[in-house]
Amino acid sequence: MFQKYGWRLGFSVLPASAFLLASCLIIAAPDTGWEREREIKRVSERRAFQKGIAFTGYSRDAYVGEMPRASLRALAATNAEWISLLVTAYQETVNSTTIDFSSEPTPSDDSVMDIIRYARSLGLKVMLKPHIDPFENNRWRGEIGPGFTEADWAAWFDSYRAFILHYAEMARDLDVELFCVGCEFDATVHRASEWRRTIASVREVFPGPLIYADDQAASNPGAVTWWDALDYIGMDVYPTLTYERHPSISHLCHGWEGYLEKLRALAERWGKPLVITEIGYRSVEGGAQNPWDWQRQGPVDLTVQRKCYEAALRMVAGRTWLAGMYWWQWSPDPADGGPNDTGYSPRGKPAENSLRLGYKKPL
């Protein structure tokens, strides 16, 4: 978006005076029109921290009816200003080369468009975040690709481009604020030329800013070599910050220091603002360890989830290279969450109040 209209912003927050001067220069230009007004709006939004929550439906009708609307209203009451809206397509196995996004359990196009419009009516901004998952048990999208031949790679990327362009067109038609071109495809990211071609194809369709959601900040921060093709670096963040099963907030904050340094180094290396595209903690005993583990068994621990939220919100504040965060996750089912739940949702738990207070403040 910013290259298209001649802007080139780095990862730093622009001073207010620079932004006002740039705005005045644009307004004074002789060919001022709606595109320039929209660009001023985009620049202003880019300077603001994205206080987000992931809104995650996993069935054909997940976003249909009053229930998801009621859930979205409750999400908005947390002082969140953005949602990342999940829509998941599927392939049979990690070795399949065909992606299906037209049938159950992928949410229907009509329902996705309707819930985006409703989110906007509530004053929420939207990152549309399409995912791919394999139906194969105990496998995940980061394992797609290692057994592919060159012909398989070509077929998979052809299928993926058809999938991602479908949602890029939807994002364009609804004037979505941010579009995610992919998520956690760890075994594919070395195919840089294919990813660059995919991103270029998306830019031909969608005029707004683009992001990719990686998950390798700690294990392999150099895995993605094409961040320059995007507007934001995205990182899904689920690190173990302490091995204390009942940690204090100070323990958690100490763990954040080293991890945030890795994120900062990545942002500075590429001169791009970084967004935490996912961050989450379950309300289960031991939830501070391997927070990505959605299958952990154990008793409910509402306190560890709350402390993890409070530490994260405290530690991200004031980082000028950091452009936002999206908490995982908030279900379109209003019954999800509550004090007896061990899942990721903060809803109806002490973590929800911590989130509400944290998002009320400037970040």
C-alpha positions as CSV (number, residue, x, y, z in Angstrom):
1,M,0.0,0.0,0.0
2,F,2.7,2.5,1.0
3,Q,5.0,1.6,-1.9
4,K,2.1,1.9,-4.3
5,Y,1.3,5.5,-3.3
6,G,4.9,6.5,-2.8
7,W,5.3,6.2,1.0
8,R,8.1,4.3,2.5
9,L,7.8,4.1,6.3
10,G,10.3,2.4,8.6
11,F,9.6,0.6,11.8
12,S,9.8,3.7,14.1
13,V,6.8,5.7,15.1
14,L,6.7,9.0,13.2
15,P,6.8,12.1,15.4
16,A,3.5,14.0,15.5
17,S,5.1,17.0,13.8
18,A,6.3,14.9,10.9
19,F,2.9,13.3,10.4
20,L,1.2,16.7,10.5
21,L,3.6,18.2,8.0
22,A,3.2,15.2,5.7
23,S,-0.5,15.5,6.0
24,C,-0.5,19.2,5.1
25,L,1.7,18.6,2.1
26,I,-0.6,15.9,0.8
27,I,-3.7,18.0,1.3
28,A,-2.0,20.9,-0.4
29,A,-1.1,18.9,-3.5
30,P,-3.0,20.0,-6.6
31,D,-4.5,16.6,-7.4
32,T,-5.9,15.9,-4.0
33,G,-8.6,13.2,-4.1
34,W,-10.2,10.3,-2.2
35,E,-7.0,8.2,-2.7
36,R,-4.9,10.8,-0.9
37,E,-7.5,11.1,1.9
38,R,-7.5,7.4,2.3
39,E,-3.7,7.3,2.4
40,I,-3.6,9.9,5.2
41,K,-6.0,7.6,7.1
42,R,-3.8,4.6,6.5
43,V,-0.7,6.4,7.8
44,S,-2.5,7.5,10.9
45,E,-3.7,3.9,11.6
46,R,-0.2,2.5,11.0
47,R,1.1,4.7,13.8
48,A,-1.4,3.3,16.3
49,F,-0.8,0.2,18.3
50,Q,-3.2,-2.6,17.2
51,K,-4.9,-3.8,20.3
52,G,-6.3,-7.0,18.9
53,I,-8.0,-10.3,19.7
54,A,-8.3,-13.3,17.4
55,F,-11.9,-14.2,16.6
56,T,-11.9,-17.9,15.6
57,G,-14.7,-19.9,14.1
58,Y,-14.2,-23.4,12.8
59,S,-17.4,-24.5,11.1
60,R,-19.4,-23.6,8.0
61,D,-21.9,-21.5,10.1
62,A,-19.5,-20.4,12.9
63,Y,-20.1,-16.7,12.0
64,V,-23.9,-17.0,11.3
65,G,-26.6,-15.6,13.4
66,E,-27.0,-13.7,16.7
67,M,-24.6,-15.8,18.8
68,P,-21.4,-14.7,17.1
69,R,-22.6,-11.1,17.1
70,A,-23.2,-11.2,20.8
71,S,-19.8,-12.7,21.3
72,L,-18.2,-10.0,19.1
73,R,-20.0,-7.3,21.2
74,A,-18.5,-8.9,24.4
75,L,-15.0,-8.9,22.7
76,A,-15.4,-5.2,21.9
77,A,-16.1,-4.5,25.5
78,T,-12.6,-5.6,26.4
79,N,-11.3,-2.3,24.8
80,A,-9.9,-4.2,21.9
81,E,-9.8,-2.1,18.8
82,W,-8.9,-4.8,16.2
83,I,-9.8,-8.4,15.5
84,S,-7.9,-11.0,13.5
85,L,-10.7,-12.9,11.8
86,L,-9.9,-16.5,11.2
87,V,-11.1,-18.5,8.2
88,T,-9.6,-21.9,7.8
89,A,-9.3,-24.0,4.7
90,Y,-8.1,-27.6,4.6
91,Q,-6.0,-30.2,2.7
92,E,-6.2,-33.9,3.3
93,T,-2.6,-34.5,4.5
94,V,0.6,-32.6,4.8
95,N,1.6,-34.1,1.5
96,S,-1.5,-33.0,-0.4
97,T,-1.3,-30.3,-3.1
98,T,-4.9,-29.3,-3.3
99,I,-6.6,-26.9,-0.8
100,D,-10.3,-26.9,-0.3
101,F,-12.0,-23.7,0.9
102,S,-15.4,-24.1,-0.5
103,S,-17.0,-26.6,1.9
104,E,-17.4,-27.7,5.5
105,P,-15.8,-26.9,7.9
106,T,-14.5,-23.6,6.2
107,P,-16.8,-20.7,7.2
108,S,-19.0,-19.6,4.3
109,D,-18.1,-16.5,2.3
110,D,-21.4,-14.9,3.1
111,S,-20.9,-15.4,6.8
112,V,-17.3,-14.1,6.8
113,M,-18.4,-11.0,4.9
114,D,-21.4,-10.4,7.2
115,I,-19.3,-10.7,10.4
116,I,-16.6,-8.4,9.0
117,R,-19.4,-5.8,8.3
118,Y,-20.7,-6.3,11.8
119,A,-17.3,-5.9,13.4
120,R,-16.8,-2.6,11.5
121,S,-20.2,-1.4,12.8
122,L,-18.9,-1.9,16.3
123,G,-15.9,0.3,15.5
124,L,-13.5,-2.7,15.2
125,K,-10.7,-2.8,12.6
126,V,-10.1,-6.1,10.9
127,M,-7.1,-8.2,9.9
128,L,-8.4,-11.0,7.7
129,K,-6.2,-14.0,8.5
130,P,-6.8,-17.1,6.4
131,H,-5.3,-20.4,7.7
132,I,-4.6,-23.8,6.2
133,D,-4.9,-27.0,8.3
134,P,-4.4,-30.6,7.3
135,F,-7.2,-33.1,8.2
136,E,-4.5,-35.6,9.1
137,N,-4.4,-36.4,12.8
138,N,-1.6,-34.8,14.9
139,R,-0.1,-32.9,11.9
140,W,-0.1,-29.2,11.4
141,R,0.5,-26.6,8.7
142,G,4.1,-26.1,9.6
143,E,4.8,-29.7,8.3
144,I,3.3,-29.1,4.8
145,G,5.8,-29.6,2.0
146,P,9.0,-31.5,3.1
147,G,8.2,-34.5,0.9
148,F,7.2,-32.5,-2.2
149,T,8.8,-32.9,-5.6
150,E,9.3,-29.8,-7.7
151,A,6.0,-30.7,-9.5
152,D,4.3,-30.9,-6.1
153,W,5.6,-27.5,-5.0
154,A,4.3,-25.9,-8.2
155,A,0.9,-27.6,-7.7
156,W,0.6,-26.6,-4.1
157,F,1.6,-23.0,-4.7
158,D,-0.9,-22.8,-7.6
159,S,-3.6,-24.1,-5.2
160,Y,-2.5,-21.8,-2.4
161,R,-2.6,-18.7,-4.7
162,A,-6.1,-19.5,-5.7
163,F,-7.1,-19.8,-2.1
164,I,-5.3,-16.6,-0.8
165,L,-6.4,-14.5,-3.8
166,H,-10.0,-15.4,-3.1
167,Y,-9.8,-13.9,0.4
168,A,-7.6,-11.0,-0.8
169,E,-10.4,-10.0,-3.2
170,M,-12.9,-10.2,-0.3
171,A,-10.6,-8.1,1.9
172,R,-10.4,-5.5,-0.9
173,D,-14.2,-5.4,-1.5
174,L,-14.8,-4.8,2.2
175,D,-11.9,-2.4,2.6
176,V,-10.3,-4.5,5.4
177,E,-7.5,-2.7,7.1
178,L,-4.9,-5.5,7.1
179,F,-4.5,-8.8,5.2
180,C,-2.4,-11.8,6.3
181,V,-0.9,-13.7,3.3
182,G,0.0,-16.8,5.3
183,C,0.5,-18.4,8.7
184,E,3.2,-20.8,10.2
185,F,4.2,-22.5,6.9
186,D,7.6,-23.3,8.4
187,A,8.5,-26.0,5.9
188,T,7.6,-23.8,2.9
189,V,9.2,-20.5,3.7
190,H,12.6,-21.4,2.0
191,R,10.7,-21.3,-1.3
192,A,11.3,-17.6,-1.4
193,S,10.6,-17.1,-5.1
194,E,7.2,-18.7,-4.8
195,W,6.3,-16.7,-1.8
196,R,7.4,-13.5,-3.5
197,R,5.3,-14.3,-6.5
198,T,2.3,-15.1,-4.2
199,I,2.7,-11.7,-2.4
200,A,3.0,-9.9,-5.7
201,S,-0.2,-11.5,-6.9
202,V,-2.0,-10.4,-3.7
203,R,-0.7,-6.9,-4.1
204,E,-2.3,-6.8,-7.6
205,V,-5.7,-7.5,-5.9
206,F,-5.5,-5.9,-2.4
207,P,-4.4,-2.3,-2.0
208,G,-3.8,-2.3,1.8
209,P,-0.9,-3.4,4.0
210,L,0.2,-7.0,4.1
211,I,1.6,-9.2,6.8
212,Y,2.8,-12.8,7.2
213,A,2.6,-14.7,10.5
214,D,5.7,-16.6,11.3
215,D,6.4,-18.6,14.5
216,Q,10.2,-19.0,14.5
217,A,11.5,-16.0,16.3
218,A,13.3,-18.1,18.9
219,S,14.1,-21.3,16.9
220,N,15.1,-19.9,13.4
221,P,14.6,-16.1,13.2
222,G,16.3,-16.0,9.7
223,A,14.0,-18.5,8.2
224,V,11.9,-16.0,6.3
225,T,14.1,-14.1,3.8
226,W,11.3,-12.1,2.1
227,W,10.1,-9.7,4.8
228,D,11.0,-6.8,2.5
229,A,8.1,-7.8,0.3
230,L,5.6,-7.1,3.1
231,D,4.5,-4.1,5.2
232,Y,4.7,-5.8,8.6
233,I,6.6,-8.6,10.2
234,G,4.2,-10.9,11.9
235,M,5.1,-13.3,14.7
236,D,3.0,-15.9,16.6
237,V,4.4,-15.8,20.1
238,Y,4.2,-18.8,22.5
239,P,7.5,-18.9,24.3
240,T,8.2,-20.5,27.6
241,L,9.3,-17.5,29.7
242,T,9.8,-19.4,33.0
243,Y,9.8,-23.0,34.3
244,E,8.0,-22.0,37.5
245,R,4.6,-23.7,37.5
246,H,3.2,-20.9,39.6
247,P,5.3,-18.0,38.5
248,S,5.2,-14.4,39.7
249,I,4.6,-11.6,37.3
250,S,8.2,-10.5,37.9
251,H,9.5,-14.0,36.8
252,L,7.4,-13.7,33.6
253,C,8.6,-10.1,32.9
254,H,12.2,-11.2,33.3
255,G,11.6,-14.0,30.8
256,W,10.1,-11.5,28.3
257,E,13.3,-9.4,28.3
258,G,15.4,-11.8,26.2
259,Y,12.5,-12.8,23.9
260,L,11.6,-9.2,23.2
261,E,15.2,-8.5,22.3
262,K,15.0,-11.2,19.6
263,L,11.8,-9.6,18.2
264,R,13.4,-6.1,18.3
265,A,16.5,-7.3,16.4
266,L,14.3,-8.9,13.7
267,A,12.3,-5.6,13.3
268,E,15.5,-3.5,13.1
269,R,17.2,-5.9,10.7
270,W,14.4,-5.5,8.2
271,G,13.3,-2.0,9.0
272,K,9.8,-3.1,9.4
273,P,7.3,-2.7,12.3
274,L,6.5,-6.1,14.0
275,V,3.1,-7.3,15.0
276,I,2.5,-10.1,17.5
277,T,0.0,-11.9,15.3
278,E,-0.9,-14.4,18.0
279,I,-0.2,-14.6,21.7
280,G,-2.1,-16.8,24.2
281,Y,-2.1,-18.7,27.5
282,R,-4.4,-21.3,28.7
283,S,-6.0,-21.2,32.1
284,V,-4.5,-24.6,33.1
285,E,-1.9,-25.5,35.6
286,G,1.5,-25.2,33.9
287,G,0.0,-22.9,31.3
288,A,3.2,-20.7,31.3
289,Q,5.2,-23.6,29.9
290,N,4.9,-24.4,26.2
291,P,1.9,-22.1,25.9
292,W,1.4,-23.4,22.3
293,D,0.3,-26.8,23.8
294,W,-3.5,-26.8,23.3
295,Q,-3.7,-30.4,24.5
296,R,-2.1,-30.0,28.0
297,Q,-4.1,-31.8,30.7
298,G,-4.5,-30.5,34.2
299,P,-6.6,-28.6,36.7
300,V,-7.9,-25.1,36.0
301,D,-5.5,-22.4,36.9
302,L,-7.1,-19.0,36.4
303,T,-4.2,-17.2,38.2
304,V,-1.4,-18.3,35.8
305,Q,-3.4,-17.1,32.8
306,R,-4.1,-13.7,34.5
307,K,-0.4,-13.2,35.4
308,C,0.7,-14.1,31.9
309,Y,-1.7,-11.5,30.4
310,E,-0.5,-8.9,32.9
311,A,3.2,-9.5,32.3
312,A,2.8,-9.5,28.5
313,L,0.8,-6.2,28.5
314,R,3.3,-4.6,30.8
315,M,6.3,-5.7,28.7
316,V,5.0,-4.7,25.2
317,A,4.1,-1.1,26.3
318,G,6.2,1.6,24.8
319,R,8.1,-0.5,22.2
320,T,8.2,1.8,19.2
321,W,9.1,-1.0,16.8
322,L,6.1,-3.1,18.0
323,A,2.9,-2.3,16.1
324,G,0.4,-4.5,17.8
325,M,-0.7,-7.8,19.4
326,Y,-3.6,-10.2,19.0
327,W,-4.7,-12.4,21.9
328,W,-5.5,-16.0,21.1
329,Q,-8.5,-16.6,21.2
330,W,-12.1,-15.5,21.4
331,S,-14.8,-17.9,20.1
332,P,-18.0,-16.9,18.3
333,D,-19.8,-19.2,20.7
334,P,-20.8,-17.0,23.7
335,A,-20.7,-20.0,26.0
336,D,-16.9,-20.5,25.4
337,G,-14.7,-19.7,28.4
338,G,-15.8,-19.2,32.0
339,P,-14.2,-20.1,35.3
340,N,-14.2,-23.8,34.8
341,D,-12.5,-23.7,31.3
342,T,-8.9,-24.6,30.8
343,G,-8.7,-23.2,27.2
344,Y,-7.2,-20.1,25.8
345,S,-10.2,-17.8,26.0
346,P,-9.9,-15.1,28.6
347,R,-13.7,-14.6,28.6
348,G,-15.4,-14.8,32.0
349,K,-12.0,-15.2,33.7
350,P,-9.7,-12.9,35.6
351,A,-7.6,-12.5,32.5
352,E,-10.5,-10.8,30.8
353,N,-10.4,-8.0,33.3
354,S,-6.6,-7.7,33.0
355,L,-7.0,-7.4,29.3
356,R,-9.7,-4.8,29.6
357,L,-7.5,-2.7,31.9
358,G,-4.4,-3.2,29.8
359,Y,-6.1,-2.2,26.6
360,K,-7.6,0.8,28.2
361,K,-4.1,2.3,28.5
362,P,-1.9,3.5,25.7
363,L,0.5,0.8,24.5
